[in-house]
Amino acid sequence: MQQRHHRLVTLFSFLCLATASAQTKVVALHPLMADLAKQVGGEHVEVVSLMRAGDDPHHFTPSPTMLNQARGASLYLASGMGLETYLDKLRDTLGNSATILEVGNTLPARTNSGDAHQHDHEHGEHCNHGPTDPHWWHRVSNMQRAADHLARTLSKLDPAHAQDFQANAKAYRKELAQLHSWIRRELIRIPKEKRKLATAHDSFGYFCDEYGMQSLAVQGINKSSAPTAKELAEIINTIRTKNIPAVFPEQRSNPKALKTLSKETGIRIGGTLIADGSESYTKMMRHNVNTITKALVE
């Protein structure tokens, strides 16, 4: 009888341990969404990131192998605002087996002006986002709101750990508030006449709106081939008429185009900015701000 009681206690302890260690499987369709899930979910989530940092989210589609790795997930995190054009097909595939949260769709959207939403990507292709700018993560307050919304979503999927999700979101919001304050202190050092952020990929509109800078797109420097004479003339005209102090390349910018541009105009080529995501949101933001101030403060 005593031995039977001991076995029951052992079995009960094992079941409690298994329940406590059970994790909600979350699939991230963007590296920044993976970071967000880890920050808010903590030890209670298993995060599978399908897109690597440095991949182009405008042309990314999960492969069958990736979707196989995601099997059993309760939640899929998409950046939203139309960035993931494959979501309708993914919904058809998943059916009711999982929730897809388009994080950006819960946030205030920025409207593109003119044709600024058309920009160059690898292989010289153009990407058209439509009227909505999907690069919402460059505004820190949007990431704070996203943390709160994800905490609520995870709490519905795993009510037993709702308090932990809320506490994690609160702690992350505090960290982001400190990041926001630091960014303001750094950028205010830039002379007003130099507060112009010129990039090939017009993805820093939220950032510029938040911190009082002008966002400018210099078309052509992300193409795989060097710009044509006509394109180069247009780029030079843009630089001169807008009085742009520096041009900032991105991870997929063409070094030959940048070299030609610098030679023809004498413009400063700033350091490389991270536009479309990183494994760490705070590290990405700090890298970008340090890169911008290094070029525009000196």
N, C-alpha and C positions, 0 to 999 in steps of 0.2 A: 504493500500500500504506500509506504514511504517512498519507494523507488518510483512508483507511478506518479506520485505527487511531484517528485523532482523532475520527471520528464515533462510534465505539464507546465511547470514553471519555466523550464528551459525553452519549450516550444513557444510559450507566451512571450518570453523575452526576445526570441528570435523574430517573431512576427512584429513586435513593437519596433525592433531595430530596422526591419525591412520597410515598415511603413514610414518611419522617420527619415530613412535614407532615400525613399522614392523621389525621383526628380521629374519635373515636367520637361518634356523634350520640346525645344524651341528651335526652329529652323530660320536662320537669317538669310535674306536674299540680298543683303548689302553689308559690307564689313562694319559700317558704323552701327547698323542695327544689331549686329552680333555683340559689339561693345556695350550698347545700351542694355541688351538682355542680360549680360553678365553683371552689369552695375546694379540693375534693379532686382534681378532674379537671385543673384548670389548663389549660395550652395544648393538652392532648391530647384535649379534649372540645369539641364544639359543643353548646351548651345552647339548647334551644328551650323557652321558658316559655309554657304555654298559658293560665294564669290570671294575671291582673294583680293586683298588690298593691292591696288595698282591696276586691276582689271577695269575695263571701260563699262560702267553700268548701262550706258546707252545702247550697247550692242550685246549685252550678256543675256543668255538664255540657259537655264539649268538643263544639263544633259540627263538622259535616263539613268546613268550611273550615279549622278548627284542625287536624283530623286529617290533612288534606291537607298542611299545613305540616310535620307530624311524620313524613311519609313517609320511610322509609329509616332510621329510628332503630333502634338496637340495644337501647336501654334506656329504659324508662319509669319515672320515679320518682313514686310516690304516697306521700302522708303515711301512709296506712294506718289501722289501728284502726277501720275501718268508716266513715271520713270520706267517702271517695269511693264512693258507693253505686252508681255506674255501672260499676265495674271488671269485673263479670262480662260485661257486654255488650262492653266494650272487649277483653277476652280473646278473646271469640268473633270479633270483628272482626280482631284481629291474628293469631290462630292461633299458629303457631310462629315467626313472623317477628321477634319481639322479646321481650325479657324484661321483665316487670313486677315491680318491687321495691317492696313495701309497707314502707317504712322503719320505720314505727312498730311493725309486727308483730314486729320483731327486738328490741324494747325492753321493759323491765318496764312493765306497764300499771297505771294507777290506776283503781280501781273507783269509780263514782259512788255517792253515798249518797242514799237516798230517791228523790225525783223531781227532783233537782238537774240531771239531764241534759236536762230539758225547759226550753227557754228561748226567749225571743222573738227573732224575726228580722224582717227587713223585711217589710212588708205585714201585720204582725200574725200571721204564721204561727208555729207551734211546731215545734221540731226535737227529735227524740228520738234520742239516740245509743245508747240501750240501756245496759247496765251498765258499759261501758268508756268512760272519758274519753279522747277522741282528741287532746286538745290537749297532746301530750307534749313539744312543743318549748319549753314554758315552764320546763322543767328543763334546765339547762345540761349536766348530766352525760349526759342522753339525747342531746343533739346531739353530744357527744363520741363516744359509742358509735356513733351513726349515721355519723359520719365514718369510723370504722374499718371498719364493715360495708360502706360504699360503696366504700372503697379495695379491699377484697377482691373485691367484685363487678366493679369496673372492671378489676382485675388479671386476672380470668378472661376478660373480653372482649377485653382488650388486654395480653397478657403482656409484650410488649416494653417497656411503660412501667410495669410493676408497681412498680419501685423509686420512680419519681416519685410514683405515687399514694400509696404508703406514706409517703413523705417529706412530701407535702402534708398528709396526714391528721395526721401527727405535729405539724406546724407549726400546724395549725388547732386541734388539741387544746390546745396550749400557749397559744394566743391565748384559747381559751375558758376555760382554767383561770384566766388573769388576769382575765377578765370575771367569773367566779364569785367570785373574791376581792374584786373591787371591789364587786359587789352585796352581799356580806355586810357589808362595811365601811359601805356606805351605809344599809342597812336596820336595822343595829343602833342607829342614831341615833334610830329611832322608839320612843317610849315603849311599854312592853309593853301597856298598856291600849288603845293605839291601833293595834295590829298586826292590823287587820281590813281586808280588801280586799273592798269591796262593789261589785259590778258587775252589769249587767243580764244579761250572758252569762257563765254559770258556766264560764269557760274557764281560770281561773288556779289551779286546784287543785294542779297539779304545782308551780307557782311557790310557792304558800303552804306546801305540804308541805316543800319544799326549804329555805325560809328562815324557818320558824317563824311564819307568819301564818295567820289564820283566813279562809277563803274564804266569802263570802256572796253569794247571788244575790238581787237586788232585781227581781222580775218586773214587767214592764209598761213600762219606760222605753225599750225598743227598738221599741215598736209605732209604726206610722205615724200613728196617731191618739192623742189625749191619753187618759190612763187614765180609766176610768169612776170614779164616786164610790166604788163598792165596791172597785175595784182600788187607788185612791188610799188608802182607809182601810187596806187590807191592807199597802200599802207603808209608810205612816206607822207602823203597828203594828210592822212588822218593824224599822224604824229605831230605834224607841224601846225595844222589848224587847231588842234585840241591842246597844243602846248604840253604834250605828254612828257614827263620827266624820265620815265623808265618803263620798260616793257618786261612783264614777268612771264617766263615760260612755265609750262606745266610738264607733267611726266611724259606726255606723248608729243611734245613740241619737237619740231624738226630743227636740229642744231645747224644745218646748212642754211636754212631760212633765217635763223637768228643771226648767224655770222654775216650774211649778206645785208640784213637790215641794219646791223650795227655799223658795218663798213660804209653804207650809203648815207646814213643819217647821223652817225656819231652818237646815237641814243644809248643810254646805259641799259644793259641787259641785267635785270635783277636775278636773284636766285630762283630756283624752281619751287613753285607753289603746289600744294596738294589740293586739288579741286574736288575730286570725286570720292574721297574717303580714305580711311586708314584704319588700322587695327585698334587705334586709340584715339578717341575724339579729342581729348584734352591735349595730347601730344601733337596732333594735327594742327589744332588751332594755335598752339604756342609756336610751332614751326613756321606757320604762315605769317604770324604777326612779327616774329623775329626777322624773317626774310624781307618783309615789306619795310619795316623800320630801318633795316640795314641799308637798303637802297635809297630810301627817301629822306632819311634824317641827315645823312652825311652830306 
